[in-house]
Amino acid sequence: MSTFSGINTARRALSAAQLGMETTGQNIANVNTEGYSRQRVEQSASVLNQTGQFAQRFVPGDGVSVTGLTRVSDALATATARQDSAAAKEQATAAGIWSAVENAIGDTGTTGLSANLKDLSSAWNDLASKSGTDGLAGARSLVVTRSQTVVTQVVGMNTQLEGQYDQLGLQAQTLATQATTIATNVAKLNTGIRETLASGASANELMDQRDQLLNQLSDLTGSRTVHRDNGTVDVLVGNATIVTGDFSYGLTVGNQVSATDKTAVDPGAARIGNVLVVTIGGQVAEPVSGALKATLDGANKTLADQKAGLDAFATKLTDKVNTAYRGTPATTDFFVSADGNPVTAATLTLGVTTDSFRDSTGTDDNPGSADRFYARAVSEAFNGAPAKPATGTTPARDAVVGIKDDWRTHATNLAASTQSAGNRAELASQVSLKSSAVRDGVSGVNLDEEMTNLVAYQHAYSAAAKVLTTMDEALQSLLNMVR
């Protein structure tokens, strides 16, 4: 091995140590850069190939070779962190939807529906206790006024639910637009990464940018990522492809037109009961997690269920009061539908006025001696009645659940669901933080480790420079000898 070979070996060592210091400096510079993955110099011993009759024995090698500049990452840790983050976004969005629903129709102290139903029940009780004309007109007026208050509140609750449904539809469209933009940028980065790797250059920073976008897309849609050999990735939302190589597709949110044709969507306005669906390139996409999934579930299930529950209460209120109020012979219903169809929360209204409803079996000509029979029956409908055993020839009577208890049960279930949603969001957030910490422990920059590497590369560089100086001195001595 010649002296010139030794100089080449020292040169390789200097270059490798210099690249190591530059890479360490890059890591240190980006210690606080979000999404940055630390880089590492890969090197191996350079083998001196010798063949033929002039091959030499005891040749140490040809120095060091830099084989690559890699991003330090763990595919499993990254996928787990991305999945847990999407789940946390889904639960946080769902908790927000439940909280908004509770604010719209939940019981809130003295302004809640339970309080107004209690006031209305009290008004009926007061009317039922009247035995003469003293205060009768005021008691009747109070029943009508408080009944109208309950009607207005139920209709207002329905209006708020409808408004929330419209807002969730707009929110879903906004999220879909964001996902489409991100997918477009991922496809562009795919192109840049593929071309950069094909030229032999490093695409680590481009891959970091792409990973950031993939994290955002996963938080929105719970997307899955498939890596390809050329450095590009394919991205799927459910079973629909949103990114493949250099191409991307847009997400569309609309109302499902047919129960049998889920791919057909109508982008027009809709009310609760319509199903919001997402399509990608004409193919139905069903996000498995993320904010978009929670938004769709909130519109299609949470609000739809609460709307159905409110409609059911409006129906029970109407049926129980009207059954007690009609008597024999039947007369005008106390609660009716504003559009002539079956009563819902949106159409509930009063069918009587202060002067037109009856509260007893007496006549209008002699109200003071009336028995307040219907008023007592309606009061019992509000308060309920316990079951009574049969005595003699009197048949047994089943327990009657009062209107107030009906609503109290609904409000309690709503409060419990809202609290559970908040608990799930908190738990998912903690899980996401832990999995992100695991990923950052692998890919993140550790300053202590980088400082250790910097010292090692510095000593390696100094030692290689000393080798080069020594080789230079030896060569100079040889030249001086032959002069």
C-alpha positions in Angstrom: 0.0 0.0 0.0 1.5 3.4 -1.1 1.8 6.6 1.0 -0.7 8.1 -1.5 -3.2 5.5 -0.5 -2.8 6.5 3.2 -3.5 10.1 2.2 -6.7 8.9 0.5 -7.7 7.0 3.6 -7.2 10.1 5.7 -9.2 12.1 3.2 -12.1 9.7 3.4 -12.0 9.9 7.2 -12.0 13.6 7.2 -15.0 13.7 4.9 -17.0 11.2 7.0 -16.2 13.1 10.2 -17.1 16.4 8.6 -20.4 15.1 7.3 -21.1 13.7 10.8 -20.5 17.1 12.4 -22.7 18.8 9.8 -25.5 16.3 10.4 -25.2 16.7 14.1 -25.4 20.5 13.7 -28.6 20.0 11.5 -30.1 17.9 14.3 -29.2 20.5 17.0 -30.5 23.3 14.9 -33.9 21.6 14.5 -34.3 20.4 18.1 -37.5 22.6 18.4 -38.8 22.1 14.9 -42.1 20.4 14.9 -42.2 17.2 12.9 -38.4 17.0 12.4 -36.9 13.6 12.5 -33.3 13.4 13.5 -30.8 12.2 10.9 -27.9 9.8 11.2 -24.8 9.2 9.0 -24.5 5.6 7.9 -20.9 4.5 7.2 -19.0 1.3 6.7 -15.4 0.2 6.2 -14.3 0.7 2.6 -12.9 -2.6 1.2 -9.9 -2.4 -1.1 -10.4 -5.0 -3.8 -7.2 -6.7 -4.9 -6.9 -9.4 -7.5 -4.3 -10.9 -9.7 -0.5 -11.5 -9.2 0.1 -8.0 -7.7 -2.3 -8.5 -4.8 -0.7 -7.6 -1.5 -1.0 -9.2 1.9 -1.8 -7.5 5.2 -3.6 -4.5 3.6 -5.8 -2.8 6.2 -8.4 -1.5 3.8 -9.3 1.7 2.0 -10.7 3.8 4.8 -14.4 4.6 5.5 -17.3 5.0 3.1 -20.5 7.0 3.8 -23.3 4.8 2.7 -26.3 7.0 3.5 -28.0 9.8 5.5 -31.0 8.2 7.1 -34.0 9.5 9.0 -34.3 7.9 12.4 -37.9 6.7 12.6 -40.0 3.7 13.7 -42.8 2.8 11.3 -44.8 1.1 14.1 -44.4 3.9 16.6 -45.4 6.5 13.9 -48.4 4.5 12.8 -49.6 4.0 16.4 -49.1 7.7 17.3 -51.0 8.7 14.2 -53.9 6.3 15.0 -54.1 7.4 18.6 -54.1 11.1 17.6 -56.9 10.5 15.1 -58.9 8.7 17.9 -58.3 11.6 20.2 -59.5 14.1 17.6 -62.6 12.1 17.0 -63.4 11.8 20.7 -62.7 15.5 21.3 -65.0 16.5 18.4 -67.7 14.1 19.6 -67.5 15.6 23.2 -68.0 19.1 21.7 -71.1 17.9 19.8 -72.6 16.3 22.9 -71.8 19.4 24.9 -73.6 21.6 22.3 -76.6 19.3 22.4 -76.8 19.4 26.1 -76.6 23.2 26.0 -79.5 23.2 23.5 -81.9 20.8 25.2 -80.4 19.9 28.6 -81.9 21.0 31.9 -80.1 24.1 33.1 -81.4 25.2 36.5 -84.5 27.4 36.6 -84.5 27.9 32.8 -84.7 24.2 31.9 -87.7 22.3 30.6 -88.0 20.4 33.8 -88.5 23.6 35.7 -91.1 24.8 33.2 -92.9 21.5 33.3 -92.9 21.7 37.1 -94.4 25.2 36.9 -97.0 24.0 34.4 -97.9 21.0 36.7 -98.3 23.4 39.6 -100.6 25.6 37.5 -102.8 22.5 36.7 -102.8 21.5 40.4 -103.9 25.0 41.4 -106.7 24.9 38.9 -107.7 21.5 40.0 -108.0 22.7 43.6 -110.5 25.5 42.7 -114.0 24.8 44.1 -115.6 28.1 43.2 -115.2 31.1 41.0 -112.7 32.9 43.2 -109.4 33.1 41.3 -110.7 30.7 38.6 -110.0 33.0 35.6 -106.5 33.7 36.8 -105.8 29.9 37.3 -107.0 29.1 33.8 -104.9 31.9 32.3 -101.8 30.7 34.2 -102.3 27.2 32.7 -102.5 28.5 29.2 -99.5 30.9 29.7 -97.3 28.2 31.1 -98.4 25.7 28.5 -97.4 28.1 25.9 -94.0 28.5 27.6 -93.5 24.8 27.4 -94.6 24.7 23.7 -92.2 27.6 22.9 -89.3 25.9 24.6 -89.8 22.5 22.9 -90.1 24.2 19.5 -87.1 26.3 20.3 -85.1 23.1 21.3 -86.0 21.6 18.0 -84.9 24.7 16.1 -81.5 24.6 17.9 -81.0 21.0 17.0 -81.8 21.8 13.4 -79.4 24.6 13.5 -76.7 22.4 14.9 -77.3 19.9 12.2 -76.8 22.6 9.5 -73.6 23.6 11.3 -72.3 20.1 11.3 -73.0 19.8 7.6 -71.0 23.0 7.0 -68.3 21.7 9.3 -68.1 18.4 7.5 -67.7 20.2 4.2 -64.9 22.4 5.6 -63.1 19.4 6.9 -63.5 17.6 3.6 -62.0 20.7 1.8 -59.1 20.7 4.2 -58.5 17.0 3.6 -58.6 17.6 -0.2 -56.0 20.3 0.1 -53.7 18.2 2.2 -54.1 15.2 -0.2 -53.1 17.5 -3.1 -49.9 18.6 -1.2 -49.1 15.0 -0.3 -49.2 14.0 -3.9 -46.9 17.0 -4.8 -44.4 15.9 -2.1 -44.6 12.3 -3.5 -43.4 13.6 -6.8 -40.6 15.6 -5.2 -39.4 12.7 -3.1 -39.5 10.3 -5.9 -37.5 12.5 -8.2 -35.0 13.5 -5.4 -34.3 9.8 -4.5 -34.0 8.9 -8.1 -31.2 11.5 -8.5 -29.3 10.0 -5.5 -29.9 13.0 -3.2 -31.4 13.0 0.3 -35.2 13.7 0.6 -35.3 13.5 4.4 -36.7 17.1 4.9 -39.3 16.4 2.2 -40.3 13.2 4.0 -40.7 15.2 7.3 -43.0 17.6 5.6 -45.0 14.8 4.1 -45.3 13.1 7.5 -46.7 16.3 9.0 -49.4 16.4 6.3 -50.1 12.7 6.8 -50.6 13.4 10.5 -53.1 16.2 9.7 -54.9 14.1 7.2 -55.2 11.2 9.7 -56.5 13.6 12.4 -59.3 14.6 9.9 -60.2 11.2 8.4 -58.3 8.4 10.2 -56.5 7.7 6.9 -54.1 4.7 6.3 -50.8 5.0 4.6 -49.1 2.5 2.4 -45.4 3.0 1.6 -44.0 2.2 -1.9 -40.5 1.2 -2.9 -39.9 4.4 -4.9 -40.4 6.5 -1.7 -44.0 7.6 -2.5 -47.0 6.7 -0.3 -50.6 5.8 -1.1 -53.3 7.0 1.3 -56.7 5.5 1.9 -59.8 6.8 3.7 -61.8 3.7 4.6 -61.5 1.6 1.4 -61.3 4.6 -0.9 -58.0 5.9 -2.2 -57.4 9.6 -1.8 -53.7 9.7 -2.8 -51.9 7.3 -5.1 -48.4 8.2 -6.2 -48.4 11.6 -7.9 -52.2 11.8 -8.0 -54.8 12.8 -5.5 -58.7 12.9 -5.3 -61.1 15.3 -3.7 -63.6 14.5 -0.9 -67.2 15.4 -1.4 -69.8 15.7 1.4 -73.5 15.5 0.6 -76.8 14.0 1.6 -77.5 10.4 0.7 -80.2 10.3 -1.9 -81.2 6.6 -1.6 -80.8 4.0 1.0 -79.7 1.5 -1.7 -77.3 3.9 -3.5 -74.9 5.3 -1.0 -72.6 6.8 -3.7 -75.2 9.3 -4.9 -75.1 12.5 -2.9 -77.2 15.7 -3.0 -75.1 18.7 -2.0 -78.3 20.7 -1.2 -79.5 21.7 2.3 -81.0 19.0 4.4 -82.8 18.6 7.8 -82.2 16.0 10.5 -83.0 12.6 9.2 -81.0 12.9 6.0 -77.7 11.0 6.0 -74.5 12.8 5.4 -72.0 10.8 3.4 -68.5 11.3 2.0 -67.4 10.2 -1.4 -63.9 10.2 -3.0 -63.9 10.0 -6.8 -67.4 8.7 -6.8 -66.7 6.0 -4.3 -68.2 6.1 -0.8 -65.6 6.7 1.9 -66.3 5.8 5.5 -63.7 7.4 7.8 -62.7 5.1 10.6 -61.7 7.8 13.0 -60.8 11.5 13.1 -62.7 14.8 13.3 -64.7 14.1 10.1 -66.0 10.8 11.4 -67.1 12.4 14.6 -68.8 15.1 12.7 -70.7 12.7 10.4 -71.7 10.5 13.4 -72.8 13.6 15.3 -75.1 14.6 12.4 -76.3 11.1 11.4 -76.7 9.6 14.9 -76.3 11.9 17.9 -78.5 14.7 16.6 -80.9 12.3 14.9 -81.3 10.4 18.1 -81.8 13.5 20.2 -84.3 14.8 17.6 -86.2 11.5 17.8 -86.1 11.7 21.6 -87.5 15.3 21.6 -90.2 14.3 19.1 -91.1 11.3 21.3 -91.5 13.5 24.3 -93.6 16.0 22.3 -95.8 13.0 21.3 -96.0 11.7 24.9 -96.9 15.2 26.2 -99.6 15.5 23.6 -101.1 12.0 24.1 -101.1 12.1 27.9 -102.5 15.5 28.3 -105.1 15.1 25.5 -106.2 11.7 26.8 -106.8 13.2 30.2 -108.3 16.4 28.7 -110.8 14.9 26.2 -113.1 13.0 28.5 -116.5 12.1 27.2 -117.8 13.4 24.9 -114.5 14.1 23.1 -113.7 17.8 22.6 -110.9 19.8 21.0 -107.4 18.6 21.9 -105.3 20.7 24.3 -102.1 20.2 22.3 -102.2 19.8 18.5 -99.9 19.8 15.5 -99.5 23.1 13.7 -99.5 21.4 10.2 -102.2 18.9 10.8 -99.8 15.9 10.7 -98.8 13.9 13.8 -97.3 16.1 16.5 -93.5 16.6 16.5 -91.3 18.9 18.5 -91.3 21.3 15.5 -95.1 21.4 15.1 -96.3 21.3 18.7 -98.8 24.0 19.5 -101.8 24.8 21.7 -105.3 23.8 20.4 -107.1 25.9 23.0 -107.2 29.5 24.5 -107.9 30.7 28.0 -111.7 30.9 27.3 -112.1 27.8 25.2 -110.6 24.9 27.2 -112.5 22.9 29.8 -111.3 21.8 33.1 -114.3 20.2 34.7 -117.6 18.4 33.9 -119.5 21.5 34.8 -120.9 24.0 32.3 -119.7 27.4 31.5 -123.0 28.8 32.9 -122.1 27.4 36.4 -118.3 27.1 36.6 -118.1 27.8 40.3 -119.9 24.5 41.2 -117.9 22.4 38.7 -115.8 19.5 40.0 -112.5 20.4 38.1 -112.5 16.7 36.9 -110.4 17.2 33.8 -108.0 19.5 35.5 -107.3 16.8 38.1 -106.9 14.2 35.4 -104.3 16.4 33.5 -102.5 17.1 36.8 -102.2 13.3 37.4 -100.8 13.0 33.9 -98.0 15.4 34.8 -97.3 13.9 38.2 -97.9 10.3 37.5 -99.7 7.8 39.8 -98.5 4.8 41.7 -99.9 1.3 41.0 -102.9 0.4 43.0 -103.9 -3.2 43.9 -107.4 -4.5 43.2 -109.9 -4.1 46.0 -113.3 -5.9 45.7 -114.7 -5.2 42.3 -112.2 -2.4 41.5 -109.6 -3.5 39.0 -106.0 -3.0 39.7 -104.3 0.1 38.1 -100.9 0.1 36.6 -98.3 2.7 37.7 -98.5 5.8 35.5 -95.2 7.5 34.6 -95.8 11.3 34.7 -94.8 13.7 32.0 -92.3 15.3 34.3 -90.6 12.0 34.9 -90.6 11.2 31.2 -88.5 14.4 30.5 -86.4 14.0 33.6 -85.3 10.5 32.3 -84.4 11.9 28.9 -82.5 14.8 30.4 -80.6 12.5 32.8 -79.6 10.2 29.9 -78.4 13.2 27.9 -76.3 14.4 30.8 -74.8 11.0 31.3 -74.0 10.7 27.6 -72.3 14.1 27.6 -70.2 13.2 30.6 -69.2 9.9 29.1 -68.2 11.6 25.9 -66.0 14.0 27.9 -64.4 11.1 29.8 -63.7 9.3 26.5 -62.1 12.4 25.1 -59.8 12.9 28.1 -58.7 9.2 28.1 -58.1 9.3 24.3 -56.0 12.5 24.8 -53.8 10.8 27.4 -53.3 7.8 25.2 -52.3 10.0 22.3 -49.8 11.9 24.4 -48.1 8.7 25.5 -47.9 7.2 22.0 -46.6 10.6 20.7 -43.9 10.5 23.4 -42.9 7.0 22.2 -42.6 8.2 18.6 -40.6 11.3 19.7 -38.3 9.2 21.8 -37.3 7.5 18.6 -37.4 10.3 16.0 -36.9 13.4 18.2 -33.6 15.1 18.8 -31.9 14.4 22.1 -29.4 17.2 22.8 -27.3 15.0 25.2 -26.9 12.4 22.5 -26.1 14.9 19.9 -23.4 16.6 22.0 -21.9 13.2 22.5 -21.9 12.5 18.8 -20.4 16.0 18.2 -17.5 15.3 20.5 -16.9 11.9 18.9 -17.0 13.4 15.3 -14.7 16.2 16.4 -12.1 13.8 17.8 -12.4 11.6 14.7 -11.8 14.7 12.5 -8.8 15.7 14.6 -7.4 12.2 14.4 -7.9 12.0 10.7 -6.2 15.3 10.3 -3.3 14.1 12.4 -3.0 11.0 10.2 -2.9 13.3 7.1 -0.2 15.5 8.7 1.9 12.5 9.6 1.5 11.1 6.1 2.6 14.5 4.7 5.6 14.6 6.9 6.6 11.0 5.9 6.2 11.9 2.2 8.3 15.1 2.7 11.1 13.1 4.3 11.0 10.6 1.4 11.3 13.4 -1.1 14.2 15.0 0.8 16.0 11.7 0.7 15.9 11.3 -3.1 17.0 14.8 -3.9 
